[in-house]
Amino acid sequence: MRSFLSVAGCFLLPAIIGCNSKTNEYIPDTVEGYVPVYTQPVTLGTTIQVAAAKSTEKAGKIYAYGKYIFQNDINQGIHIIDNTDAANPHKVGFLNIPFNSDFAIRNGYLYANVINDLAVIDIRNINQPVIVKTVKNAFPLIDQQYPPNPGYFICPDPSKGIVIDWELKKISTPHCRR
C-alpha cells in the first residue's frame, strides 16, 4: 500500500513527497550520500614541505627508491618510510603535497601531480626537498563530477571550486543520483 501511495504521490504531489520526476522514484528526506570536497588552485612553493611522520588516511600507491619506500596518501602527500632494515621499516617523515594523487621517482627527483600541475622535486636530501620546476596544467583535470560509487549525492557547484574528492555523509533531500 505504501509503495502505491509513494508512486501516486509522485504523480500528484511531487513537491510535497519528493521524487525523481524522470523515474517517479520516491526520494527520502535524509539518506547516506556523497558530498563533494572542493579546492581552489594552490601555490606550490608554499605548500610542499617535509613534516613529521603521521598515520596514513587514504593509502595510495607505493614506490621503492634507494633505502626508502614512499607511500601516497591521496590528496595529502607522500609518506617517507626508511627501509634500511627491510624486516623493520618505519616512517621517518611526510612530504606534504596537498591534492597529490600520483607520483614517480627517478634519479633523485620526485615527480608529483598537484591537482593538474606537475611538480618536480629534488629529494636527494630527503629532509630538505626543493621544488626545481613546476609545469602548469600538465594533466587534464580529473572528472570528479560524479562520486566513485552509485547512489545519492549533492550536485557539484563549479562556483565553489574544483571537486577533488567525495565524502560519504548523511544528506538531506538529494537532487542527484547515479
VOBA-1610 file (N, C-alpha, C; in pm, whole numbers, padded with zeros to 5 digits, always signed):
BEGIN
Met+00081-00118+00000Met+00000+00000+00000Met+00087+00126+00000Arg+00196+00124+00083Arg+00283+00240+00091Arg+00348+00269-00045Ser+00396+00165-00115Ser+00459+00189-00245Ser+00358+00248-00343Phe+00229+00203-00334Phe+00127+00260-00421Phe+00109+00409-00392Leu+00108+00444-00260Leu+00092+00584-00221Leu+00212+00667-00265Ser+00333+00611-00255Ser+00452+00684-00298Ser+00448+00711-00447Val+00411+00609-00523Val+00404+00626-00669Val+00293+00725-00703Ala+00178+00711-00637Ala+00069+00804-00662Ala+00110+00946-00622Gly+00182+00957-00512Gly+00229+01088-00467Gly+00325+01150-00566Cys+00405+01069-00630Cys+00499+01121-00728Cys+00425+01179-00849Phe+00309+01126-00876Phe+00230+01181-00987Phe+00152+01305-00943Leu+00099+01300-00819Leu+00008+01405-00774Leu+00074+01517-00696Leu+00171+01483-00611Leu+00228+01584-00522Leu+00381+01577-00517Pro+00452+01594-00628Pro+00597+01577-00626Pro+00668+01675-00535Ala+00617+01794-00518Ala+00684+01892-00433Ala+00672+01855-00286Ile+00564+01789-00248Ile+00543+01755-00107Ile+00615+01626-00071Ile+00601+01523-00153Ile+00658+01393-00120Ile+00804+01386-00159Gly+00842+01441-00271Gly+00980+01435-00318Gly+01003+01311-00400Cys+01024+01329-00528Cys+01052+01215-00612Cys+01130+01261-00733Asn+01191+01166-00797Asn+01263+01192-00920Asn+01159+01201-01031Ser+01146+01317-01093Ser+01040+01337-01192Ser+01060+01251-01317Lys+01182+01205-01342Lys+01206+01122-01460Lys+01165+00977-01438Thr+01183+00927-01313Thr+01156+00786-01286Thr+01038+00765-01192Asn+00982+00872-01140Asn+00875+00865-01040Asn+00918+00785-00917Glu+01045+00793-00886Glu+01101+00721-00772Glu+01092+00808-00648Tyr+01048+00750-00538Tyr+01041+00821-00411Tyr+01182+00854-00363Ile+01207+00978-00319Ile+01335+01020-00266Ile+01316+01051-00118Pro+01385+00977-00030Pro+01371+01002+00113Pro+01428+01139+00151Asp+01382+01193+00265Asp+01429+01324+00312Asp+01577+01321+00347Thr+01622+01216+00416Thr+01762+01206+00457Thr+01815+01069+00416Val+01931+01070+00349Val+01995+00946+00305Val+02144+00956+00327Glu+02211+00843+00318Glu+02357+00845+00316Glu+02395+00869+00172Gly+02475+00972+00149Gly+02514+01007+00014Gly+02646+01079+00012Tyr+02691+01109-00108Tyr+02822+01171-00126Tyr+02812+01323-00133Val+02909+01388-00071Val+02920+01533-00070Val+03053+01569-00135Pro+03054+01661-00232Pro+03180+01696-00298Pro+03275+01770-00204Val+03404+01744-00220Val+03509+01815-00149Val+03575+01906-00252Tyr+03575+02036-00225Tyr+03626+02135-00320Tyr+03763+02187-00279Thr+03834+02240-00378Thr+03957+02313-00352Thr+03970+02426-00452Gln+04053+02519-00418Gln+04091+02626-00508Gln+04235+02599-00551Pro+04279+02654-00662Pro+04419+02635-00702Pro+04514+02673-00588Val+04628+02603-00580Val+04723+02625-00472Val+04853+02684-00526Thr+04928+02748-00438Thr+05060+02797-00472Thr+05159+02692-00427Leu+05227+02627-00523Leu+05311+02512-00491Leu+05424+02543-00394Gly+05493+02653-00412Gly+05611+02682-00331Gly+05585+02688-00182Thr+05466+02726-00143Thr+05437+02740-00001Thr+05370+02616+00058Thr+05339+02519-00025Thr+05264+02405+00027Thr+05344+02276+00037Ile+05451+02260-00039Ile+05527+02136-00037Ile+05640+02149+00064Gln+05636+02060+00166Gln+05736+02064+00271Gln+05739+01930+00344Val+05851+01902+00412Val+05861+01781+00492Val+05804+01809+00630Ala+05722+01717+00677Ala+05662+01727+00810Ala+05692+01598+00887Ala+05650+01593+01010Ala+05670+01474+01093Ala+05589+01357+01036Ala+05635+01238+01064Ala+05564+01117+01022Ala+05425+01118+01084Lys+05329+01063+01011Lys+05192+01057+01061Lys+05125+00931+01008Ser+05007+00902+01061Ser+04937+00782+01015Ser+04876+00805+00877Thr+04858+00698+00805Thr+04803+00702+00670Thr+04651+00709+00678Glu+04591+00798+00599Glu+04445+00811+00598Glu+04383+00748+00474Lys+04432+00781+00356Lys+04379+00725+00231Lys+04496+00671+00148Ala+04533+00548+00175Ala+04651+00489+00114Ala+04641+00482-00038Gly+04749+00521-00102Gly+04762+00511-00247Gly+04879+00421-00280Lys+04938+00443-00396Lys+05046+00358-00442Lys+05172+00372-00358Ile+05258+00272-00368Ile+05388+00277-00301Ile+05497+00269-00406Tyr+05614+00321-00368Tyr+05726+00326-00462Tyr+05853+00306-00381Ala+05935+00209-00421Ala+06063+00186-00354Ala+06172+00261-00429Tyr+06255+00336-00353Tyr+06364+00410-00415Tyr+06479+00420-00314Gly+06593+00366-00351Gly+06707+00365-00260Gly+06672+00292-00132Lys+06704+00353-00020Lys+06673+00289+00109Lys+06534+00326+00161Tyr+06456+00394+00078Tyr+06324+00442+00121Tyr+06210+00375+00045Ile+06096+00376+00111Ile+05969+00342+00047Ile+05884+00469+00060Phe+05818+00507-00049Phe+05731+00623-00049Phe+05588+00573-00070Gln+05497+00620+00012Gln+05357+00579+00001Gln+05269+00702-00011Asn+05187+00704-00116Asn+05096+00815-00138Asn+04981+00811-00038Asp+04946+00926+00015Asp+04826+00944+00096Asp+04739+01040+00014Ile+04638+00985-00051Ile+04561+01057-00153Ile+04517+01196-00105Asn+04547+01297-00186Asn+04514+01438-00165Asn+04587+01503-00049Gln+04684+01434+00011Gln+04757+01493+00123Gln+04908+01500+00097Gly+04965+01393+00043Gly+05109+01393+00021Gly+05165+01253+00019Ile+05293+01243+00059Ile+05365+01117+00045Ile+05439+01085+00175His+05415+00966+00228His+05485+00917+00348His+05624+00871+00307Ile+05723+00904+00392Ile+05861+00862+00369Ile+05891+00754+00472Ile+05926+00635+00423Ile+05947+00520+00510Ile+06091+00471+00492Asp+06165+00466+00602Asp+06303+00416+00597Asp+06298+00264+00592Asn+06356+00208+00487Asn+06354+00063+00467Asn+06494+00004+00475Thr+06585+00072+00549Thr+06721+00023+00564Thr+06719-00118+00619Asp+06636-00143+00719Asp+06615-00277+00774Asp+06480-00324+00721Ala+06484-00404+00614Ala+06361-00447+00548Ala+06266-00522+00641Ala+06317-00580+00747Ala+06232-00651+00843Ala+06164-00554+00939Asn+06210-00427+00939Asn+06155-00329+01032Asn+06148-00190+00967Pro+06069-00175+00860Pro+06057-00041+00800Pro+05981+00052+00896His+06017+00179+00895His+05947+00274+00983His+05938+00411+00916Lys+05826+00479+00943Lys+05803+00610+00885Lys+05897+00711+00950Val+05959+00795+00864Val+06051+00896+00914Val+06005+01037+00882Gly+05905+01050+00796Gly+05857+01183+00762Gly+05740+01177+00667Phe+05689+01295+00636Phe+05577+01306+00545Phe+05603+01426+00455Leu+05599+01403+00325Leu+05616+01510+00227Leu+05478+01567+00198Asn+05451+01682+00253Asn+05320+01745+00241Asn+05304+01801+00099Ile+05217+01738+00021Ile+05185+01784-00115Ile+05033+01782-00128Pro+04967+01890-00091Pro+04820+01891-00099Pro+04770+01859-00239Phe+04665+01780-00243Phe+04593+01743-00366Phe+04677+01657-00459Asn+04772+01585-00404Asn+04854+01492-00481Asn+04786+01356-00483Ser+04780+01294-00600Ser+04720+01161-00610Ser+04811+01059-00676Asp+04923+01104-00735Asp+05014+01010-00801Asp+05154+01070-00806Phe+05254+00983-00817Phe+05392+01031-00823Phe+05481+00922-00881Ala+05602+00962-00919Ala+05706+00870-00964Ala+05839+00931-00921Ile+05943+00848-00916Ile+06075+00895-00875Ile+06179+00842-00973Arg+06274+00931-01007Arg+06384+00889-01093Arg+06504+00980-01070Asn+06620+00918-01051Asn+06747+00989-01037Asn+06744+01102-00933Gly+06682+01078-00820Gly+06680+01176-00712Gly+06572+01283-00724Tyr+06483+01268-00822Tyr+06375+01365-00840Tyr+06241+01296-00829Leu+06152+01359-00754Leu+06016+01308-00738Leu+05926+01392-00828Tyr+05846+01326-00907Tyr+05752+01392-00999Tyr+05612+01367-00944Ala+05543+01473-00907Ala+05413+01458-00842Ala+05311+01552-00904Asn+05188+01502-00913Asn+05082+01593-00956Asn+05030+01671-00835Val+04991+01794-00860Val+04924+01878-00761Val+04801+01929-00836Ile+04690+01862-00815Ile+04568+01876-00894Ile+04605+01846-01038Asn+04618+01946-01125Asn+04653+01916-01264Asn+04790+01973-01303Asp+04867+02021-01205Asp+05003+02069-01231Asp+05103+01957-01200Leu+05222+01968-01257Leu+05331+01874-01229Leu+05437+01947-01149Ala+05477+01888-01037Ala+05585+01943-00955Ala+05704+01848-00964Val+05821+01902-00994Val+05945+01825-00995Val+06021+01866-00871Ile+06047+01767-00783Ile+06104+01795-00652Ile+06235+01719-00635Asp+06342+01790-00605Asp+06472+01729-00578Asp+06466+01669-00438Ile+06479+01536-00428Ile+06473+01469-00297Ile+06606+01404-00262Arg+06715+01450-00324Arg+06845+01390-00291Arg+06880+01413-00145Asn+06835+01523-00087Asn+06840+01544+00058Asn+06694+01537+00103Ile+06652+01421+00147Ile+06510+01397+00176Ile+06456+01490+00284Asn+06544+01543+00371Asn+06500+01633+00477Asn+06479+01777+00428Gln+06529+01807+00309Gln+06513+01942+00253Gln+06479+01932+00105Pro+06358+01889+00073Pro+06321+01880-00069Pro+06313+02019-00131Val+06347+02026-00258Val+06347+02154-00328Val+06264+02140-00456Ile+06169+02228-00473Ile+06092+02228-00598Ile+06181+02291-00705Val+06214+02212-00807Val+06303+02264-00911Val+06226+02310-01034Lys+06104+02263-01049Lys+06026+02304-01165Lys+05879+02271-01142Thr+05793+02354-01196Thr+05651+02323-01199Thr+05602+02343-01342Val+05514+02258-01382Val+05453+02268-01514Val+05303+02284-01493Lys+05254+02402-01523Lys+05111+02432-01506Lys+05028+02354-01608Asn+04914+02304-01563Asn+04818+02234-01649Asn+04880+02119-01728Ala+04971+02046-01663Ala+05037+01933-01729Ala+04942+01815-01749Phe+04840+01807-01666Phe+04743+01697-01674Phe+04603+01754-01688Pro+04516+01683-01760Pro+04377+01730-01763Pro+04315+01710-01624Leu+04222+01798-01589Leu+04153+01780-01462Leu+04077+01649-01465Ile+04085+01575-01358Ile+04011+01451-01347Ile+03864+01485-01330Asp+03779+01417-01405Asp+03636+01444-01398Asp+03581+01392-01266Gln+03560+01482-01173Gln+03507+01446-01042Gln+03362+01492-01030Gln+03292+01497-01140Gln+03154+01542-01136Gln+03060+01438-01076Tyr+03110+01315-01062Tyr+03030+01208-01004Tyr+03111+01136-00897Pro+03046+01090-00791Pro+03117+01017-00686Pro+03163+00881-00738Pro+03252+00816-00662Pro+03310+00690-00709Pro+03212+00573-00715Asn+03106+00579-00637Asn+03010+00468-00633Asn+02869+00520-00662Pro+02784+00432-00712Pro+02645+00474-00738Pro+02574+00512-00609Gly+02475+00598-00622Gly+02395+00638-00507Gly+02358+00784-00515Tyr+02302+00835-00406Tyr+02264+00975-00398Tyr+02388+01061-00375Phe+02384+01186-00424Phe+02494+01278-00399Phe+02447+01422-00414Ile+02523+01513-00356Ile+02498+01656-00371Ile+02559+01695-00505Cys+02482+01760-00589Cys+02530+01801-00721Cys+02646+01900-00705Pro+02756+01881-00780Pro+02869+01974-00771Pro+02830+02115-00816Asp+02892+02213-00753Asp+02871+02354-00787Asp+03006+02413-00829Pro+03030+02431-00960Pro+03160+02480-01007Pro+03202+02614-00945Ser+03108+02693-00897Ser+03145+02821-00835Ser+03217+02802-00702Lys+03211+02680-00645Lys+03278+02653-00517Lys+03421+02604-00535Gly+03462+02577-00659Gly+03599+02532-00685Gly+03602+02401-00761Ile+03714+02334-00752Ile+03737+02208-00823Ile+03702+02094-00728Val+03625+01996-00775Val+03592+01879-00694Val+03711+01783-00699Ile+03771+01757-00581Ile+03888+01670-00577Ile+03860+01538-00506Asp+03746+01529-00440Asp+03715+01406-00366Asp+03568+01408-00328Trp+03522+01297-00271Trp+03384+01285-00225Trp+03384+01224-00086Glu+03299+01275+00004Glu+03284+01221+00138Glu+03144+01163+00153Leu+03135+01048+00216Leu+03007+00984+00242Leu+02951+01038+00372Lys+02832+01101+00366Lys+02769+01163+00482Lys+02618+01146+00474Lys+02550+01184+00580Lys+02404+01194+00578Lys+02369+01324+00507Ile+02284+01317+00405Ile+02246+01437+00332Ile+02094+01448+00327Ser+02046+01570+00315Ser+01902+01595+00311Ser+01857+01627+00170Thr+01746+01571+00132Thr+01680+01597+00005Thr+01779+01604-00112Pro+01845+01493-00143Pro+01942+01494-00253Pro+01871+01513-00387His+01936+01584-00475His+01878+01608-00608His+01950+01530-00717Cys+02061+01466-00681Cys+02136+01392-00782Cys+02152+01246-00740Arg+02151+01160-00839Arg+02171+01017-00814Arg+02229+00955-00939Arg+02318+00862-00917Arg+02373+00789-01032Arg+02373+00642-01002
//
